[in-house]
Amino acid sequence: MRKRNLLIFTLVVVLMTAMSAPVFAGSKGDRPEHKKTHTDKVYAAKKGSISVDTRLRIREDRAHVRVRVNQGAAKKTTLYTTVYLLKSSKGHWTTVARWTGRANGRTLNLTRKRKIVKGRYVVKSVSTVRSGRGSDTLVDYSKERSCRKR
């Protein structure tokens, strides 16, 4: 009887551990979340809407980064963005380059190029829209891309 209870207890522990492994397998230190902070990249503000489009294209040994921030309704707004080019290294993401941009009005476009080495890359943008009524901040990620050049 005692052996049977020990066997059942061991089996339950093994099953519980196996079932919880997939939940924690994807959580690594400072790895960026590839899920968008806001569904379909649009956050409905009180007046109008704000959208952020973050893109990364890699051609040979160059990363081409583009971020567009659009604010639809308010005329007197200031748009800010900080853009990070991140490289995967040993399971963590490290910042390779950082750029900032600012614009008054409804649209902010930021495009940059950077020479890179072999590896996996992603772009993170943190964009803020400020008006007389307050501010909204959106975080967006590009798709992950690989550079095969040394």
Salt bridges, closest charged atoms under 4 A:
ASP30 OD1 - HIS92 ND1 3.11
ASP53 OD1 - LYS41 NZ 3.23
ASP53 OD2 - ARG55 NE 2.79
ASP53 OD2 - ARG66 NH2 2.98
ASP61 OD2 - LYS115 NZ 3.63
ASP140 OD1 - LYS36 NZ 3.70
ASP140 OD2 - LYS41 NZ 3.71
GLU144 OE1 - HIS34 NE2 3.60
GLU144 OE2 - ARG120 NE 2.50
